């Protein structure tokens, strides 16, 4: 009987040890995963490694690069994204990158492509309106910005529309916004 109890206790101890090792391994894996999720840079880098053909991963990388002021990198990632699949947010990021570099015809085409692919999000309308204002095309700025103002807009979009009216001498219209 003593031998059977000893073997049973040894088996139980072995089982507890294996469970502890498994839990330790899971805890270590969780710690490593939290390092990846800790910052946007590491999360996007992990996305690109695990899904190199993901339009979302490359669009996220482009957005992150734009946010960091890395215009060339943003343009590169957005270009990769639209080669994988024509994705409106990637075109919008390409347009913003071109606008930052004052490549106005290129920016206009990207914004129009974004709107063509998905006319619902207002950000591409607003970006195109800002580009029109920046290039002195005030009528076009007012026209394109009328859509975001009716739906969802930021204060800067309203301001650009009002400034466009002012530049055109239509002060009453600027006040009415």
Residue pairs with C-beta under 8 A, 6 or more apart in sequence:
35 42
36 42
36 43
36 46
37 43
40 64
41 64
44 57
44 60
44 61
44 64
47 54
47 56
47 57
47 60
47 61
48 54
48 57
48 58
48 61
51 57
53 84
54 84
55 81
55 82
55 84
55 85
55 87
55 90
58 77
58 78
58 80
58 81
58 84
58 90
59 77
59 78
59 81
59 87
59 89
59 90
59 93
61 73
61 77
62 73
62 74
62 75
62 76
62 77
62 78
62 81
62 90
62 93
62 94
63 74
63 89
63 93
65 71
65 73
65 74
65 77
66 74
66 93
66 96
66 97
71 97
71 100
71 101
74 93
74 96
74 97
75 94
75 97
75 98
77 93
78 90
78 91
78 93
78 94
78 97
79 94
81 87
81 90
82 90
82 91
82 94
86 113
86 117
87 117
88 113
88 114
88 115
88 117
88 118
88 121
88 124
89 114
89 121
91 110
91 111
91 113
91 114
91 117
91 124
92 110
92 111
92 114
92 121
92 123
92 124
92 127
94 110
95 106
95 107
95 108
95 109
95 110
95 111
95 114
95 124
95 127
95 128
95 131
96 107
96 127
98 104
98 106
98 107
98 110
99 107
99 127
99 130
99 131
99 134
104 131
104 134
104 135
107 127
107 131
108 128
108 131
111 124
111 125
111 127
111 128
111 131
112 128
114 124
115 124
115 125
115 128
122 147
122 148
122 151
122 152
122 153
125 144
125 145
125 147
125 148
126 145
126 148
126 153
126 154
126 156
126 157
128 144
129 140
129 141
129 142
129 144
129 145
129 148
129 157
129 160
129 161
130 141
130 156
130 157
130 160
132 138
132 140
132 141
132 144
132 164
133 141
133 160
133 163
133 164
136 167
138 164
138 165
138 167
138 168
139 164
139 168
141 160
141 161
141 164
142 161
142 164
142 165
142 168
145 153
145 157
145 160
145 161
145 164
146 161
148 157
149 157
149 158
149 161
149 177
158 177
161 174
161 177
162 174
162 175
162 177
163 174
165 171
165 173
165 174
165 177
166 174
